[in-house]
Amino acid sequence: GAVVSQHPSWVICKSGTSVKIECRSLDFQATTMFWYRQFPKQSLMLMATSNEGSKATYEQGVEKDKFLINHASLTLSTLTVTSAHPEDSSFYICSARGLGSGTYEQYFGPGTRLTVT
Amino acid sequence: AQSVTQLGSHVSVSEGALVLLRCNYSSSVPPYLFWYVQYPNQGLQLLLKYTSAATLVKGINGFEAEFKKSETSFHLTKPSAHMSDAAEYFCAVSDNLNSGGSNYKLTFGKGTLLTVNP
């Protein structure tokens, strides 16, 4: 149980285009989803937190107009990187937290490798 | 504010030797603490977690960690390393509150790369 998937697993796009990454909770309903970014050989940096049906909360320094997050259902959140540039190349990982006040644990997706050329 | 410090960005052990990965945390509220493992180009897998119950926590793959409040530590250990343990390990801290926009956000340490020599 508690499986989170991401699609695509890797994507290459040209500079200036937009890319959408999907994060799905496959066997549970996720009230909260988190989006992280990880540079090579570095830790995970939280980009934003999204609750189903409401606007995402972005961490300081993350451009909300560049990284659009939508959490339209309890099983799906999307991250759209708009007007991508080579510096946006990174490993993007989502996680999901389930329903219930005691469900503090996050379940992580396998990640999406984005390369912008 | 919370923070995590992982001492040693790279730890190398021989197969069969003790594994010790260090983690110290800072938190203004009683924390929840986690250890995750990441294999190359993959997401994170939870090894174990501390959530204010028993201070010695046993996880998967023979790993365990002990919460020591006086030392603000949560070091990860395994008695005997296996080649398959080679990976990146992350310690993370979360507050135990689901209010005020907290959402149990995780703060990660910088990670420790474990290599296991035959």
HADDOCK unambig.tbl for C-alpha pairs under 7 A between the chains (distance, minus, plus):
assign (segid A and resid 42 and name CA) (segid B and resid 110 and name CA) 6.22 0.50 0.50
assign (segid A and resid 43 and name CA) (segid B and resid 108 and name CA) 6.75 0.50 0.50
assign (segid A and resid 43 and name CA) (segid B and resid 109 and name CA) 6.65 0.50 0.50
assign (segid A and resid 43 and name CA) (segid B and resid 110 and name CA) 4.74 0.50 0.50
assign (segid A and resid 43 and name CA) (segid B and resid 111 and name CA) 6.06 0.50 0.50
assign (segid A and resid 44 and name CA) (segid B and resid 108 and name CA) 6.53 0.50 0.50
assign (segid A and resid 93 and name CA) (segid B and resid 43 and name CA) 6.72 0.50 0.50
assign (segid A and resid 104 and name CA) (segid B and resid 104 and name CA) 5.95 0.50 0.50
assign (segid A and resid 108 and name CA) (segid B and resid 43 and name CA) 6.17 0.50 0.50
assign (segid A and resid 108 and name CA) (segid B and resid 44 and name CA) 5.83 0.50 0.50
assign (segid A and resid 109 and name CA) (segid B and resid 43 and name CA) 5.63 0.50 0.50
assign (segid A and resid 110 and name CA) (segid B and resid 42 and name CA) 5.04 0.50 0.50
assign (segid A and resid 110 and name CA) (segid B and resid 43 and name CA) 3.92 0.50 0.50
assign (segid A and resid 111 and name CA) (segid B and resid 42 and name CA) 6.15 0.50 0.50
assign (segid A and resid 111 and name CA) (segid B and resid 43 and name CA) 5.32 0.50 0.50
